[in-house]
């Protein structure tokens, strides 16, 4: 697991849980967020040296 995953995974998972109300669905959504982030890694714009805003946008979309 990379440092980005370690620092962003739990907050994104919690956000996905708040959106779905179900931990299993939140886990699936979190996986989808990080898969999308991996696929878009060349296009991600860092904000204050962080990719977290992209993860929040992806998880909310």
N, C-alpha and C positions, 0 to 999 in steps of 0.2 A: 504494500500500500504506500502511495506517495504522500508527501507532506500535504499536498493540496487535498487529497482524499481524506486524510486524517483530520484536517482542520475544518473541512466543509461538509463532510458526510453527515454527521449528527445533526447540525442545524438544518440541512436540507431535508433529512429524513423527518425531523420534527415538523417542518413546514408542510411536507407532503402528508403527514398524518393529520395536521389541522385541516388540510384541504379535503382529505378522503374520509377521515374518521375511522380508519381501519389500518392497523399496523402492517398487515400483509400487503395491502394495496400500497401503503406508503413505501415499503421496502421495494416493491416492483417499480414504483415511480422514481425512487431514488436511483435505482439501477439504470433506468431509462435516461435520467438526467446526466449521469456520469458517462453513459454510452454516447449520448449526444455531444457532450463536452469533448470526449475523445475524438469523435468524428469531425468536430469543428475546431480542433485545437489550433490549426493554422490561422484561423480567422478571428480568434478570441482577442478582444481588446482588454488589456489589463487596466484596472482602475486602482490607482495607488498601489501598484504591484500585486493586485489581487484579481483572481478570476471569479471570485464569489458573486459579483453582480450578474455575471453570465449564468451562473448556476441558479440564482434566484429567479431570473427571467425565464429560464428553461423550465423550472419546476412549476412556475405559475401559469405557463402557457398552456 
